[in-house]
Amino acid sequence: MSDAGVAHVRLASAADLDALVGIEETFPAEDRFPKRTWKRLLSGNTLAHVAVLDGTVVGTAVLLFRRGSRVARLYTLSVAPELRGKGIARQLLAAGEAAATQKGCEHMRLEARESNQHAILLYERSGYRVIARVSGYYPNGETAVRMEKPLGNSESSSR
Ligand SMILES: CC(C)(COP(=O)(O)OP(=O)(O)OC[C@H]1O[C@@H](n2cnc3c(N)ncnc32)[C@H](O)[C@@H]1OP(=O)(O)O)[C@@H](O)C(=O)NCCC(=O)NCCS
């Protein structure tokens, strides 16, 4: 996996469950996954990476895949608040994109809160473009920005 960066990025395992719940402890309640959701995300048709720094899990990116679809979905991306701004999310995103490409996916897709300008900037700088705005997407009624990036298997990728 990737060592070129602040953190070491590796695939997540069931042993990371408590650490993943812990990262979200300071997040607003509506942006946290219950432990049972994390359990589900660490199994099934998902692919989760974690960023590890000095032996501690400090971030994660989780991808979902649908049978018969060449679109991977970035379901969640998060970094511990005290370690943000060091390029860890970018590392996680790159690892997820590489894994999705290896699985034959042509595009990565995601939704972000319209108000989450840091995340939207990160995605734009990483090659994602807005393909739709979905009003009322979030439980509090907030609009989602849907973004997409062509991966290496896509004809529209700029290889
Ligand atoms: C969004 C999030 C994952 C970014 O993690 P991070 O490790 O701090 O991001 P990085 O250090 O890799 O930053 C990469 C880019 O993101 C943008 N960015 C991230 N944090 C930023 C900040 N505080 N201010 C401005 N831009 C920021 C910048 O474009 C940055 O690129 P640059 O270094 O060339 O300026 C993190 O803030 C987080 O966990 N937020 C809460 C969960 C969340 O909102 N996830 C996204 C859901 S769609």
The ligand as an SDF file (V2000), in Angstrom:
LIG
                    3D

 48 50  0  0  0  0  0  0  0  0999 V2000
  -12.5060   16.6080    4.3830 C   0  0  0  0  0  0  0  0  0  0  0  0
  -11.3790   15.9000    5.1210 C   0  0  0  0  0  0  0  0  0  0  0  0
  -11.4880   14.3930    4.8830 C   0  0  0  0  0  0  0  0  0  0  0  0
  -10.0260   16.4150    4.5840 C   0  0  0  0  0  0  0  0  0  0  0  0
   -8.9850   15.7060    5.2250 O   0  0  0  0  0  0  0  0  0  0  0  0
   -7.4760   16.2690    5.2590 P   0  0  0  0  0  0  0  0  0  0  0  0
   -6.5800   15.1250    5.5770 O   0  0  0  0  0  0  0  0  0  0  0  0
   -7.4100   17.4520    6.1190 O   0  0  0  0  0  0  0  0  0  0  0  0
   -7.2800   16.7140    3.7440 O   0  0  0  0  0  0  0  0  0  0  0  0
   -5.8710   16.9130    3.0330 P   0  0  0  0  0  0  0  0  0  0  0  0
   -4.8660   17.4080    4.0240 O   0  0  0  0  0  0  0  0  0  0  0  0
   -5.5320   15.6760    2.2670 O   0  0  0  0  0  0  0  0  0  0  0  0
   -6.2100   18.1180    2.0690 O   0  0  0  0  0  0  0  0  0  0  0  0
   -6.2740   17.9520    0.7010 C   0  0  0  0  0  0  0  0  0  0  0  0
   -6.9710   19.1570    0.1010 C   0  0  0  0  0  0  0  0  0  0  0  0
   -8.2480   19.3570    0.7140 O   0  0  0  0  0  0  0  0  0  0  0  0
   -8.5440   20.7470    0.8370 C   0  0  0  0  0  0  0  0  0  0  0  0
   -8.6410   21.0320    2.2530 N   0  0  0  0  0  0  0  0  0  0  0  0
   -8.6650   20.1090    3.2390 C   0  0  0  0  0  0  0  0  0  0  0  0
   -8.7820   20.7060    4.4320 N   0  0  0  0  0  0  0  0  0  0  0  0
   -8.8230   22.0250    4.1980 C   0  0  0  0  0  0  0  0  0  0  0  0
   -8.9220   23.1680    5.0410 C   0  0  0  0  0  0  0  0  0  0  0  0
   -8.9850   23.0610    6.3760 N   0  0  0  0  0  0  0  0  0  0  0  0
   -8.9490   24.3620    4.4600 N   0  0  0  0  0  0  0  0  0  0  0  0
   -8.8860   24.5050    3.1360 C   0  0  0  0  0  0  0  0  0  0  0  0
   -8.7720   23.4460    2.2920 N   0  0  0  0  0  0  0  0  0  0  0  0
   -8.7400   22.2280    2.8170 C   0  0  0  0  0  0  0  0  0  0  0  0
   -7.4050   21.4340    0.1590 C   0  0  0  0  0  0  0  0  0  0  0  0
   -7.7650   21.5670   -1.1920 O   0  0  0  0  0  0  0  0  0  0  0  0
   -6.2600   20.4600    0.2680 C   0  0  0  0  0  0  0  0  0  0  0  0
   -5.3810   20.5790   -0.7810 O   0  0  0  0  0  0  0  0  0  0  0  0
   -4.0290   21.4460   -0.6620 P   0  0  0  0  0  0  0  0  0  0  0  0
   -3.2080   20.7530    0.3850 O   0  0  0  0  0  0  0  0  0  0  0  0
   -3.4680   21.3690   -2.0310 O   0  0  0  0  0  0  0  0  0  0  0  0
   -4.4660   22.8210   -0.2490 O   0  0  0  0  0  0  0  0  0  0  0  0
  -11.4120   16.2000    6.6490 C   0  0  0  0  0  0  0  0  0  0  0  0
  -11.5210   17.6010    6.8260 O   0  0  0  0  0  0  0  0  0  0  0  0
  -12.5460   15.5080    7.3950 C   0  0  0  0  0  0  0  0  0  0  0  0
  -12.3870   14.3760    7.8620 O   0  0  0  0  0  0  0  0  0  0  0  0
  -13.6850   16.1860    7.5130 N   0  0  0  0  0  0  0  0  0  0  0  0
  -14.8590   15.6110    8.2170 C   0  0  0  0  0  0  0  0  0  0  0  0
  -15.4860   14.5040    7.3980 C   0  0  0  0  0  0  0  0  0  0  0  0
  -15.8490   14.9940    6.0160 C   0  0  0  0  0  0  0  0  0  0  0  0
  -16.3780   16.0740    5.8540 O   0  0  0  0  0  0  0  0  0  0  0  0
  -15.5650   14.1260    5.0120 N   0  0  0  0  0  0  0  0  0  0  0  0
  -15.9180   14.3960    3.6300 C   0  0  0  0  0  0  0  0  0  0  0  0
  -17.3190   13.9310    3.4010 C   0  0  0  0  0  0  0  0  0  0  0  0
  -17.8020   14.2210    1.7150 S   0  0  0  0  0  0  0  0  0  0  0  0
  1  2  1  0
  2  3  1  0
  2  4  1  0
  2 36  1  0
  4  5  1  0
  5  6  1  0
  6  7  2  0
  6  8  1  0
  6  9  1  0
  9 10  1  0
 10 11  2  0
 10 12  1  0
 10 13  1  0
 13 14  1  0
 14 15  1  0
 15 16  1  0
 15 30  1  0
 16 17  1  0
 17 18  1  0
 17 28  1  0
 18 19  1  0
 18 27  1  0
 19 20  2  0
 20 21  1  0
 21 22  1  0
 21 27  2  0
 22 23  1  0
 22 24  2  0
 24 25  1  0
 25 26  2  0
 26 27  1  0
 28 29  1  0
 28 30  1  0
 30 31  1  0
 31 32  1  0
 32 33  2  0
 32 34  1  0
 32 35  1  0
 36 37  1  0
 36 38  1  0
 38 39  2  0
 38 40  1  0
 40 41  1  0
 41 42  1  0
 42 43  1  0
 43 44  2  0
 43 45  1  0
 45 46  1  0
 46 47  1  0
 47 48  1  0
M  END
$$$$
